[in-house]
Amino acid sequence: MMIRFAHLREQGIDFAVFAADSRDHTRSGREEALARLILRARASGLKIDKAALAYEEHGRTCYFGTPDLVQFLANNGVPAWTHTMNV
């Protein structure tokens, strides 16, 4: 499966936002999915200080991950998807 994600730098912080959700839509499932995606992105050479998932729920975009990044994304959205990776 191909996952789109954004790898961005804002105020000296490298962060990634993955267009993905866990299969079971639970907190623990999302934590596991995010951890796996971070590891894969780092293995490809990307620096990631903070990360989040971006997914659709009830017709709106939701975010899960580092709390201050989630707040930033809730206020600003994801500027653009910059990468893809196979998982």
Backbone as a chain_set.jsonl record, in Angstrom:
{"seq": "MMIRFAHLREQGIDFAVFAADSRDHTRSGREEALARLILRARASGLKIDKAALAYEEHGRTCYFGTPDLVQFLANNGVPAWTHTMNV", "coords": {"N": [[0.848, -1.171, 0.0], [0.512, 2.229, -0.757], [1.544, 5.082, 0.952], [0.922, 8.459, 1.436], [2.832, 11.261, 2.524], [3.851, 14.157, 4.396], [6.875, 15.782, 4.774], [8.253, 18.121, 6.647], [9.723, 21.27, 7.68], [9.521, 23.418, 10.319], [10.03, 26.269, 12.169], [12.55, 25.313, 12.966], [12.043, 22.651, 13.55], [11.802, 19.364, 12.522], [9.221, 17.64, 10.988], [6.778, 15.046, 10.396], [3.859, 14.182, 8.63], [1.534, 11.783, 8.194], [-0.64, 10.418, 5.821], [-2.714, 8.48, 6.921], [-4.34, 5.86, 8.823], [-5.008, 3.697, 11.62], [-5.927, 0.241, 11.307], [-7.895, -0.59, 13.096], [-8.828, 1.749, 14.212], [-8.338, 2.643, 16.818], [-6.906, 4.155, 19.77], [-4.545, 2.836, 20.654], [-3.968, 1.342, 18.377], [-3.488, 3.404, 16.564], [-1.234, 4.566, 17.743], [0.642, 2.482, 17.388], [0.653, 2.293, 14.555], [1.61, 4.853, 13.851], [4.156, 4.799, 15.05], [5.4, 2.733, 13.55], [5.377, 3.901, 10.982], [6.99, 6.163, 11.397], [9.456, 4.916, 11.964], [9.951, 3.68, 9.463], [10.168, 5.942, 7.793], [12.361, 7.268, 8.943], [14.284, 5.308, 8.511], [14.663, 5.627, 5.838], [16.207, 7.82, 5.771], [15.216, 10.274, 6.643], [14.927, 12.988, 8.922], [13.065, 13.149, 11.824], [11.423, 14.883, 14.196], [8.945, 15.255, 15.351], [5.67, 13.828, 14.873], [2.632, 12.922, 13.115], [-0.555, 11.381, 12.404], [-2.824, 11.802, 9.721], [-6.174, 11.646, 9.057], [-9.434, 10.756, 7.769], [-12.514, 11.236, 9.396], [-15.837, 10.833, 9.947], [-16.335, 12.618, 7.853], [-14.523, 14.701, 8.205], [-11.173, 16.004, 8.513], [-8.933, 14.569, 10.743], [-6.405, 14.523, 13.296], [-3.689, 12.718, 14.764], [-1.2, 12.307, 17.136], [1.899, 13.797, 18.126], [1.082, 16.106, 20.574], [1.385, 19.069, 20.373], [1.99, 19.312, 17.681], [-0.31, 18.219, 16.547], [-2.157, 20.192, 17.318], [-1.119, 22.39, 15.883], [-1.525, 21.429, 13.244], [-4.313, 21.169, 13.251], [-5.029, 23.83, 13.283], [-3.777, 24.827, 10.985], [-3.689, 22.929, 8.926], [-2.36, 20.517, 6.536], [0.222, 21.562, 4.538], [1.115, 20.444, 1.981], [1.404, 17.222, 0.45], [4.491, 15.656, 0.393], [6.001, 13.387, -0.056], [6.004, 9.827, -0.789], [5.54, 6.459, 0.37], [5.993, 2.926, 0.336], [4.196, 0.568, 2.195]], "CA": [[0.0, 0.0, 0.0], [1.259, 3.48, -0.855], [1.16, 6.103, 1.934], [1.416, 9.821, 1.194], [3.155, 11.98, 3.749], [4.55, 15.437, 4.275], [8.053, 15.938, 5.645], [8.394, 19.569, 6.636], [10.504, 21.888, 8.743], [8.876, 24.654, 10.778], [10.669, 26.799, 13.371], [13.674, 24.453, 13.321], [11.583, 21.314, 13.93], [11.457, 18.49, 11.397], [8.065, 16.828, 11.329], [6.143, 14.268, 9.342], [2.423, 13.946, 8.755], [1.228, 10.637, 7.34], [-2.046, 10.266, 5.434], [-2.981, 7.081, 7.277], [-5.004, 5.565, 10.092], [-4.878, 2.284, 11.975], [-7.036, -0.583, 10.809], [-8.964, -0.71, 14.087], [-9.245, 3.101, 14.595], [-8.218, 2.833, 18.262], [-5.725, 4.91, 20.194], [-3.362, 1.964, 20.643], [-3.695, 1.036, 16.977], [-2.887, 4.599, 15.959], [0.126, 4.69, 18.284], [1.462, 1.488, 16.697], [0.795, 2.673, 13.144], [2.478, 6.021, 13.78], [5.522, 4.361, 15.369], [5.922, 1.999, 12.385], [5.616, 4.839, 9.882], [8.154, 6.975, 11.764], [10.637, 4.071, 11.766], [10.18, 3.517, 8.016], [10.629, 7.215, 7.233], [13.722, 7.488, 9.44], [15.157, 4.343, 7.838], [14.953, 6.156, 4.499], [17.117, 8.946, 5.915], [14.565, 11.518, 7.037], [14.959, 13.371, 10.332], [11.705, 13.408, 12.295], [11.342, 15.235, 15.611], [7.539, 15.1, 15.748], [4.916, 13.197, 13.789], [1.188, 12.758, 13.312], [-1.375, 10.781, 11.365], [-3.954, 12.615, 9.247], [-7.16, 10.696, 8.549], [-10.809, 11.244, 7.684], [-13.463, 10.629, 10.324], [-17.134, 11.52, 9.861], [-16.277, 13.682, 6.861], [-13.569, 15.776, 8.488], [-9.804, 15.567, 8.728], [-8.509, 14.497, 12.149], [-4.971, 14.301, 13.466], [-3.292, 11.975, 15.947], [0.253, 12.265, 17.263], [2.483, 14.727, 19.081], [0.009, 17.074, 20.852], [1.537, 20.42, 19.818], [1.9, 19.194, 16.218], [-1.737, 18.041, 16.247], [-2.779, 21.513, 17.437], [-0.655, 23.159, 14.728], [-2.201, 20.922, 12.05], [-5.735, 21.499, 13.362], [-5.169, 25.252, 12.953], [-3.193, 25.192, 9.691], [-3.776, 21.867, 7.936], [-1.109, 20.05, 5.955], [0.432, 22.369, 3.333], [1.134, 19.61, 0.783], [2.092, 15.948, 0.595], [5.791, 15.822, -0.25], [6.626, 12.086, -0.276], [5.205, 8.601, -0.679], [6.314, 5.266, 0.722], [5.248, 1.663, 0.333], [4.178, -0.138, 3.477]], "C": [[0.899, 1.242, 0.0], [0.683, 4.501, 0.131], [1.753, 7.439, 1.5], [1.78, 10.43, 2.541], [3.879, 13.269, 3.423], [5.71, 15.417, 5.256], [8.425, 17.404, 5.553], [9.268, 20.035, 7.791], [9.868, 23.232, 9.055], [9.539, 25.053, 12.087], [11.772, 25.868, 13.882], [13.303, 23.042, 13.736], [11.207, 20.541, 12.672], [10.278, 17.623, 11.807], [7.499, 16.129, 10.111], [4.666, 14.097, 9.674], [2.073, 12.881, 7.729], [-0.267, 10.571, 7.063], [-2.425, 8.804, 5.664], [-3.738, 7.011, 8.596], [-4.766, 4.098, 10.393], [-6.087, 1.526, 11.443], [-8.21, -0.608, 11.781], [-9.464, 0.635, 14.623], [-9.231, 3.336, 16.104], [-6.96, 3.639, 18.567], [-4.461, 4.047, 20.122], [-2.987, 1.578, 19.216], [-3.026, 2.2, 16.265], [-1.467, 4.823, 16.461], [1.075, 3.729, 17.58], [1.704, 1.87, 15.247], [1.752, 3.849, 12.995], [3.928, 5.632, 14.053], [6.152, 3.625, 14.193], [6.253, 2.937, 11.237], [6.826, 5.728, 10.157], [9.432, 6.169, 11.517], [10.973, 3.908, 10.289], [10.729, 4.798, 7.4], [12.055, 7.516, 7.688], [14.709, 6.547, 8.766], [15.512, 4.8, 6.426], [15.792, 7.43, 4.562], [16.497, 10.264, 6.337], [14.696, 11.751, 8.542], [13.529, 13.735, 10.74], [11.751, 13.65, 13.799], [9.939, 14.994, 16.175], [6.781, 14.511, 14.564], [3.441, 13.079, 14.154], [0.594, 11.977, 12.141], [-2.446, 11.792, 10.976], [-4.935, 11.648, 8.589], [-8.541, 11.344, 8.545], [-11.682, 10.489, 8.676], [-14.74, 11.459, 10.307], [-17.059, 12.743, 8.947], [-15.334, 14.833, 7.166], [-12.182, 15.187, 8.724], [-9.463, 15.654, 10.208], [-7.022, 14.193, 12.189], [-4.725, 13.564, 14.77], [-1.771, 11.95, 16.0], [0.732, 13.204, 18.343], [1.493, 15.873, 19.316], [0.2, 18.473, 20.255], [1.525, 20.4, 18.292], [0.449, 19.021, 15.798], [-2.459, 19.382, 16.31], [-2.399, 22.409, 16.25], [-1.4, 22.736, 13.458], [-3.689, 21.247, 12.074], [-5.982, 22.958, 12.975], [-4.754, 25.582, 11.522], [-3.372, 24.161, 8.589], [-2.388, 21.437, 7.482], [-0.898, 20.818, 4.662], [0.399, 21.564, 2.032], [1.815, 18.294, 1.116], [3.38, 16.032, -0.21], [6.449, 14.487, -0.649], [5.563, 10.978, -0.338], [6.129, 7.475, -0.228], [5.398, 4.053, 0.682], [5.339, 1.038, 1.709], [3.464, -1.455, 3.322]], "O": [[1.921, 1.279, 0.684], [-0.522, 4.752, 0.14], [2.95, 7.533, 1.227], [1.138, 10.164, 3.557], [4.436, 13.447, 2.339], [5.542, 15.075, 6.426], [8.863, 17.875, 4.504], [9.517, 19.298, 8.744], [9.698, 24.075, 8.175], [9.6, 24.251, 13.019], [11.908, 25.663, 15.088], [14.157, 22.302, 14.226], [10.401, 21.0, 11.862], [10.318, 16.952, 12.838], [7.702, 16.544, 8.97], [4.28, 13.898, 10.826], [2.295, 13.064, 6.532], [-1.073, 10.66, 7.99], [-2.454, 8.0, 4.732], [-3.77, 7.966, 9.373], [-4.364, 3.339, 9.511], [-7.134, 2.112, 11.167], [-9.369, -0.643, 11.368], [-10.416, 0.67, 15.401], [-10.018, 4.133, 16.616], [-6.072, 3.781, 17.726], [-3.435, 4.478, 19.594], [-1.803, 1.497, 18.888], [-2.111, 2.01, 15.464], [-0.593, 5.225, 15.694], [2.187, 4.111, 17.215], [2.831, 1.783, 14.759], [2.611, 3.844, 12.113], [4.832, 6.091, 13.355], [7.315, 3.864, 13.869], [7.289, 2.789, 10.589], [7.603, 6.015, 9.247], [10.384, 6.682, 10.927], [12.138, 3.988, 9.902], [11.648, 4.753, 6.582], [12.872, 7.974, 6.889], [15.842, 6.934, 8.479], [16.544, 4.405, 5.883], [16.06, 8.051, 3.533], [17.191, 11.28, 6.386], [14.586, 10.816, 9.335], [12.87, 14.535, 10.075], [12.073, 12.752, 14.577], [9.777, 14.583, 17.324], [7.183, 14.665, 13.41], [3.057, 13.129, 15.323], [1.161, 11.923, 11.049], [-2.918, 12.555, 11.819], [-4.568, 10.917, 7.67], [-8.782, 12.341, 9.225], [-11.604, 9.266, 8.786], [-14.72, 12.65, 10.618], [-17.655, 13.78, 9.24], [-15.342, 15.841, 6.459], [-12.042, 14.02, 9.09], [-9.678, 16.684, 10.846], [-6.455, 13.67, 11.229], [-5.443, 13.75, 15.753], [-1.122, 11.607, 15.012], [0.06, 13.392, 19.357], [1.101, 16.547, 18.363], [-0.743, 19.016, 19.68], [1.094, 21.37, 17.669], [0.017, 19.607, 14.806], [-3.285, 19.679, 15.448], [-3.249, 23.098, 15.686], [-1.851, 23.583, 12.687], [-4.269, 21.565, 11.036], [-7.024, 23.283, 12.405], [-5.302, 26.499, 10.91], [-3.219, 24.497, 7.415], [-1.375, 21.929, 7.979], [-1.74, 20.749, 3.767], [-0.274, 21.961, 1.08], [2.704, 18.249, 1.966], [3.36, 16.438, -1.372], [7.351, 14.467, -1.486], [4.4, 11.179, 0.012], [7.343, 7.535, -0.421], [4.201, 4.14, 0.955], [6.41, 0.982, 2.314], [3.338, -2.206, 4.289]]}, "num_chains": 1, "name": "protein.A"}
